[in-house]
Amino acid sequence: MWHTEKFDELTNTEMFQIYELRTAVFVVEQKRIYQEVDRNDLKAIHIFKTNPAGKIVAYARIFPQQGHVTFGRVVTRGEYRGQGLGNELIEKVIEAIHSNYPGMPIEIEAQAQVEGFYEKFLFEPIVAPFIFESTPHVKMVHKAV
C-alpha cells in the first residue's frame, strides 16, 4: 500500500522505520558517514510503500527549496529490489509533486550511478558529477513535458 504523508501525520513507528531503512542503506550498506537525519524531514512530504505486514519497503521524500521542488532519500529495501518498486516510487513522487507543487520546476541531486534510471523519467543532467556526502552525485532537472 502506498502512503503520502506530511511529517506530523507520520506515526512514531513509520518514522522509526523510515530512519531505520535510510540508515541501513545510505550509511551502513553504502558505507557513508554523514548526518542522515536532517531538518528537511520536518518540511517534507514522505512517500512510502508498505508490505502486507506493514513494513516500509520503498521510500522517498519531497520538499520545496529556493524556487524549485526536490526529492531524495530514494530507497528500496534490499530484498525488494529488482521488482519495479523504484519505478513505481518515482512515478508516485512525480505525481505528488504535481499535486502539491503545481508548476514548480523539479531539481534533484542524484547519486551518479543512478543517473540513467532518472533519465527514464525525463530528468536531464545539468552539471558534471560532484562529490556530496562522500559519493559522486549529479544535479538533474525534470525535462518539461
Phi and psi in degrees as GROMACS dihedral restraints (atoms count N, CA, C in turn):
[ dihedral_restraints ]
;  ai    aj    ak    al  type     phi  dphi    fc
    3     4     5     6     1   -89.2    20    10
    4     5     6     7     1   143.1    20    10
    6     7     8     9     1  -129.8    20    10
    7     8     9    10     1   143.7    20    10
    9    10    11    12     1  -132.7    20    10
   10    11    12    13     1   111.7    20    10
   12    13    14    15     1  -140.0    20    10
   13    14    15    16     1   144.1    20    10
   15    16    17    18     1   -76.6    20    10
   16    17    18    19     1   162.7    20    10
   18    19    20    21     1   -52.9    20    10
   19    20    21    22     1   -47.0    20    10
   21    22    23    24     1   -74.8    20    10
   22    23    24    25     1    -3.3    20    10
   24    25    26    27     1   -94.5    20    10
   25    26    27    28     1   -14.8    20    10
   27    28    29    30     1   -70.6    20    10
   28    29    30    31     1   143.5    20    10
   30    31    32    33     1   -80.0    20    10
   31    32    33    34     1   164.3    20    10
   33    34    35    36     1   -59.3    20    10
   34    35    36    37     1   -40.5    20    10
   36    37    38    39     1   -65.4    20    10
   37    38    39    40     1   -41.6    20    10
   39    40    41    42     1   -62.7    20    10
   40    41    42    43     1   -45.2    20    10
   42    43    44    45     1   -63.2    20    10
   43    44    45    46     1   -41.5    20    10
   45    46    47    48     1   -60.1    20    10
   46    47    48    49     1   -46.8    20    10
   48    49    50    51     1   -63.2    20    10
   49    50    51    52     1   -37.8    20    10
   51    52    53    54     1   -63.2    20    10
   52    53    54    55     1   -50.2    20    10
   54    55    56    57     1   -63.4    20    10
   55    56    57    58     1   -39.1    20    10
   57    58    59    60     1   -62.6    20    10
   58    59    60    61     1   -46.1    20    10
   60    61    62    63     1   -65.1    20    10
   61    62    63    64     1   -48.5    20    10
   63    64    65    66     1   -61.2    20    10
   64    65    66    67     1   -43.1    20    10
   66    67    68    69     1   -67.1    20    10
   67    68    69    70     1   -41.7    20    10
   69    70    71    72     1   -58.5    20    10
   70    71    72    73     1   -39.7    20    10
   72    73    74    75     1   -86.6    20    10
   73    74    75    76     1   -55.2    20    10
   75    76    77    78     1   -77.1    20    10
   76    77    78    79     1   -29.6    20    10
   78    79    80    81     1   -98.8    20    10
   79    80    81    82     1   -53.8    20    10
   81    82    83    84     1   -78.2    20    10
   82    83    84    85     1   -59.7    20    10
   84    85    86    87     1   -61.9    20    10
   85    86    87    88     1   -45.5    20    10
   87    88    89    90     1   -87.3    20    10
   88    89    90    91     1    -1.1    20    10
   90    91    92    93     1    53.6    20    10
   91    92    93    94     1    49.4    20    10
   93    94    95    96     1  -116.0    20    10
   94    95    96    97     1   127.0    20    10
   96    97    98    99     1   -99.5    20    10
   97    98    99   100     1   111.1    20    10
   99   100   101   102     1  -162.5    20    10
  100   101   102   103     1   168.1    20    10
  102   103   104   105     1   -79.0    20    10
  103   104   105   106     1    93.7    20    10
  105   106   107   108     1   -69.8    20    10
  106   107   108   109     1   -41.9    20    10
  108   109   110   111     1   -84.5    20    10
  109   110   111   112     1   127.9    20    10
  111   112   113   114     1  -139.5    20    10
  112   113   114   115     1   177.1    20    10
  114   115   116   117     1   -70.4    20    10
  115   116   117   118     1   -15.3    20    10
  117   118   119   120     1   -62.8    20    10
  118   119   120   121     1   -25.9    20    10
  120   121   122   123     1   -58.2    20    10
  121   122   123   124     1   -34.3    20    10
  123   124   125   126     1   -66.3    20    10
  124   125   126   127     1   -32.3    20    10
  126   127   128   129     1  -103.2    20    10
  127   128   129   130     1     0.3    20    10
  129   130   131   132     1   -83.3    20    10
  130   131   132   133     1   156.4    20    10
  132   133   134   135     1   -97.7    20    10
  133   134   135   136     1   126.6    20    10
  135   136   137   138     1  -102.2    20    10
  136   137   138   139     1   125.9    20    10
  138   139   140   141     1  -116.6    20    10
  139   140   141   142     1   127.3    20    10
  141   142   143   144     1  -153.5    20    10
  142   143   144   145     1   158.3    20    10
  144   145   146   147     1  -116.1    20    10
  145   146   147   148     1   137.6    20    10
  147   148   149   150     1  -110.9    20    10
  148   149   150   151     1   149.9    20    10
  150   151   152   153     1   -83.2    20    10
  151   152   153   154     1   176.7    20    10
  153   154   155   156     1   -58.2    20    10
  154   155   156   157     1   -24.6    20    10
  156   157   158   159     1   -85.2    20    10
  157   158   159   160     1    -0.8    20    10
  159   160   161   162     1    89.3    20    10
  160   161   162   163     1     8.6    20    10
  162   163   164   165     1   -85.6    20    10
  163   164   165   166     1   134.6    20    10
  165   166   167   168     1   -73.0    20    10
  166   167   168   169     1   127.1    20    10
  168   169   170   171     1  -117.2    20    10
  169   170   171   172     1   -15.2    20    10
  171   172   173   174     1  -150.5    20    10
  172   173   174   175     1   147.0    20    10
  174   175   176   177     1  -156.8    20    10
  175   176   177   178     1   149.9    20    10
  177   178   179   180     1  -158.1    20    10
  178   179   180   181     1   162.0    20    10
  180   181   182   183     1  -129.7    20    10
  181   182   183   184     1   147.5    20    10
  183   184   185   186     1  -126.9    20    10
  184   185   186   187     1   146.8    20    10
  186   187   188   189     1  -161.6    20    10
  187   188   189   190     1   154.4    20    10
  189   190   191   192     1   -77.9    20    10
  190   191   192   193     1   149.0    20    10
  192   193   194   195     1  -130.9    20    10
  193   194   195   196     1  -168.7    20    10
  195   196   197   198     1   -63.1    20    10
  196   197   198   199     1    99.3    20    10
  198   199   200   201     1    80.4    20    10
  199   200   201   202     1     2.6    20    10
  201   202   203   204     1  -153.5    20    10
  202   203   204   205     1   174.3    20    10
  204   205   206   207     1  -115.5    20    10
  205   206   207   208     1   149.2    20    10
  207   208   209   210     1  -134.9    20    10
  208   209   210   211     1   166.1    20    10
  210   211   212   213     1  -143.1    20    10
  211   212   213   214     1   159.0    20    10
  213   214   215   216     1  -170.0    20    10
  214   215   216   217     1  -168.3    20    10
  216   217   218   219     1    54.3    20    10
  217   218   219   220     1    36.8    20    10
  219   220   221   222     1   -73.0    20    10
  220   221   222   223     1   119.9    20    10
  222   223   224   225     1  -150.8    20    10
  223   224   225   226     1   145.1    20    10
  225   226   227   228     1  -125.1    20    10
  226   227   228   229     1   134.1    20    10
  228   229   230   231     1   -57.3    20    10
  229   230   231   232     1   137.6    20    10
  231   232   233   234     1   -46.4    20    10
  232   233   234   235     1   -49.0    20    10
  234   235   236   237     1   -72.1    20    10
  235   236   237   238     1    -5.6    20    10
  237   238   239   240     1  -107.5    20    10
  238   239   240   241     1     0.5    20    10
  240   241   242   243     1   -70.0    20    10
  241   242   243   244     1   152.1    20    10
  243   244   245   246     1    81.5    20    10
  244   245   246   247     1     9.5    20    10
  246   247   248   249     1  -110.9    20    10
  247   248   249   250     1     9.0    20    10
  249   250   251   252     1    88.0    20    10
  250   251   252   253     1     3.2    20    10
  252   253   254   255     1   -65.2    20    10
  253   254   255   256     1   -34.4    20    10
  255   256   257   258     1   -60.3    20    10
  256   257   258   259     1   -43.7    20    10
  258   259   260   261     1   -62.6    20    10
  259   260   261   262     1   -46.1    20    10
  261   262   263   264     1   -59.6    20    10
  262   263   264   265     1   -42.3    20    10
  264   265   266   267     1   -62.0    20    10
  265   266   267   268     1   -47.0    20    10
  267   268   269   270     1   -65.2    20    10
  268   269   270   271     1   -37.5    20    10
  270   271   272   273     1   -60.9    20    10
  271   272   273   274     1   -42.9    20    10
  273   274   275   276     1   -64.8    20    10
  274   275   276   277     1   -40.0    20    10
  276   277   278   279     1   -62.1    20    10
  277   278   279   280     1   -49.6    20    10
  279   280   281   282     1   -63.0    20    10
  280   281   282   283     1   -40.4    20    10
  282   283   284   285     1   -60.7    20    10
  283   284   285   286     1   -45.1    20    10
  285   286   287   288     1   -66.1    20    10
  286   287   288   289     1   -36.7    20    10
  288   289   290   291     1   -63.9    20    10
  289   290   291   292     1   -47.6    20    10
  291   292   293   294     1   -63.4    20    10
  292   293   294   295     1   -32.3    20    10
  294   295   296   297     1   -75.8    20    10
  295   296   297   298     1   -40.1    20    10
  297   298   299   300     1   -96.3    20    10
  298   299   300   301     1   -23.4    20    10
  300   301   302   303     1  -135.2    20    10
  301   302   303   304     1    59.2    20    10
  303   304   305   306     1   -60.3    20    10
  304   305   306   307     1   135.4    20    10
  306   307   308   309     1    81.1    20    10
  307   308   309   310     1    -8.1    20    10
  309   310   311   312     1   -80.7    20    10
  310   311   312   313     1   137.9    20    10
  312   313   314   315     1   -67.8    20    10
  313   314   315   316     1   153.7    20    10
  315   316   317   318     1  -111.8    20    10
  316   317   318   319     1   126.3    20    10
  318   319   320   321     1  -127.8    20    10
  319   320   321   322     1   139.1    20    10
  321   322   323   324     1  -133.5    20    10
  322   323   324   325     1   160.4    20    10
  324   325   326   327     1  -116.6    20    10
  325   326   327   328     1    95.7    20    10
  327   328   329   330     1   -91.7    20    10
  328   329   330   331     1   146.2    20    10
  330   331   332   333     1   -60.4    20    10
  331   332   333   334     1   135.9    20    10
  333   334   335   336     1   -56.7    20    10
  334   335   336   337     1   -33.5    20    10
  336   337   338   339     1   -69.4    20    10
  337   338   339   340     1   -12.4    20    10
  339   340   341   342     1  -113.3    20    10
  340   341   342   343     1    17.2    20    10
  342   343   344   345     1   -55.9    20    10
  343   344   345   346     1   -45.2    20    10
  345   346   347   348     1   -61.6    20    10
  346   347   348   349     1   -34.9    20    10
  348   349   350   351     1   -60.1    20    10
  349   350   351   352     1   -47.3    20    10
  351   352   353   354     1   -71.4    20    10
  352   353   354   355     1   -27.8    20    10
  354   355   356   357     1   -62.4    20    10
  355   356   357   358     1   -29.3    20    10
  357   358   359   360     1   -62.1    20    10
  358   359   360   361     1   -22.5    20    10
  360   361   362   363     1  -104.4    20    10
  361   362   363   364     1    22.0    20    10
  363   364   365   366     1    72.1    20    10
  364   365   366   367     1    26.0    20    10
  366   367   368   369     1   -88.3    20    10
  367   368   369   370     1   142.4    20    10
  369   370   371   372     1  -125.1    20    10
  370   371   372   373     1   137.2    20    10
  372   373   374   375     1   -69.6    20    10
  373   374   375   376     1   142.9    20    10
  375   376   377   378     1  -121.6    20    10
  376   377   378   379     1    -9.3    20    10
  378   379   380   381     1  -140.4    20    10
  379   380   381   382     1   162.1    20    10
  381   382   383   384     1   -66.5    20    10
  382   383   384   385     1   155.7    20    10
  384   385   386   387     1   -55.0    20    10
  385   386   387   388     1   147.6    20    10
  387   388   389   390     1  -139.9    20    10
  388   389   390   391     1   162.8    20    10
  390   391   392   393     1   -92.8    20    10
  391   392   393   394     1   127.0    20    10
  393   394   395   396     1  -136.0    20    10
  394   395   396   397     1   127.9    20    10
  396   397   398   399     1    50.8    20    10
  397   398   399   400     1    44.4    20    10
  399   400   401   402     1    67.0    20    10
  400   401   402   403     1    16.3    20    10
  402   403   404   405     1  -134.4    20    10
  403   404   405   406     1   135.8    20    10
  405   406   407   408     1   -62.2    20    10
  406   407   408   409     1   130.6    20    10
  408   409   410   411     1  -128.9    20    10
  409   410   411   412     1   164.1    20    10
  411   412   413   414     1  -138.0    20    10
  412   413   414   415     1   135.6    20    10
  414   415   416   417     1   -80.7    20    10
  415   416   417   418     1   133.2    20    10
  417   418   419   420     1  -133.2    20    10
  418   419   420   421     1   151.1    20    10
  420   421   422   423     1  -122.2    20    10
  421   422   423   424     1   151.9    20    10
  423   424   425   426     1   -79.2    20    10
  424   425   426   427     1   125.6    20    10
  426   427   428   429     1   -65.0    20    10
  427   428   429   430     1   136.0    20    10
  429   430   431   432     1   -62.3    20    10
  430   431   432   433     1   139.0    20    10
